[in-house]
Amino acid sequence: MDEKISLQAVEMYSEAFSTKIVESFFSKKSKISGQEILTLSETRQINLFIIRELLKAWRQETQKYKSPYFDYEAKEVRESLAHFQNILSNHISIARDHFYPILKKSVSLTVYLILDPYDFYSDTLDRQGKGVIKVSDLKNEIKYIKINQKPLEKLVEKLEQKNLDSVSGNEAFAYLDQILEEVNFTPADVEPFISELSKIHPLNVEELYERKESPSTPRSKATNSPRPIINEQIQKEPVTTIADDFQKISHLKNRLTINQKFMFTKMLFNGDFDQFNSAITQIDSFNSFDEATSYIEAHYSNWDKGTEEYEEFIELVTNRFS
């Protein structure tokens, strides 16, 4: 696509949003508690991401407990540390300077999850580790996700049903792909969340996208993006188009990425994954480009031919039969 989320714009919005929150809260108090974090923002997902970051910090600190003299892996010791963590979680106390970066990151992740859930899924799996993902770590990661969370929850269920302790990144993506084919998943409506966020700082979604206009072809606004990555700090990654990834395609179904499936399902098939999957299967069964385009014209004549999603889809079909 020629339009993608501007990670700089997301970060700028997160900074403005977070500044207003901390200025309001810390004008009256010097530190924020765990209970206050849970009710800090009307957008509950922000609060949960903050708690997740704090618990992640706790786990990182406990990993430092190593000694040549004491067995920190003993059952009684681990149970005591877990009990200590529960007590400590009820005594969270964070000053403004330490709280602000956690809040800003949580706002960025929330905006990302709302506007681009499939890319958020991809990033979540990427961040679990290079090559191998621990199922327990993934379960802890998604426990605090309450928007568009169903596919990831189903993924953990599937991995646990198979009694897997760990899985490769490619296997995790394959399982998630199967889940998305089996379940008719429609992302949550973004408008209520935009309204909530805008109560603190106005959010204009169009301003979060950066456009690269084609000099010869007029473009209309798209509402999804190619794959951005948010790791410990937001950073940009080169974006390639579908045309870069696909030359001669034997079967569309086997070559579409998770993000491509989401984009076309949402923008061309009204969020109906079953309809999208049926159309791809049908197109793959044809022997020529003319058959495929005749099918598309007959069944989807209402598609807006000026959109980027339509152009990308037709380019895929063209490459399928070239």
Summary of the structure (lengths in Angstrom):
residues: 322
radius of gyration: 22.5
end to end distance: 20.5
largest distance: 75.0
contacts: 897
relative contact order: 0.13
helix: 61%
strand: 7%
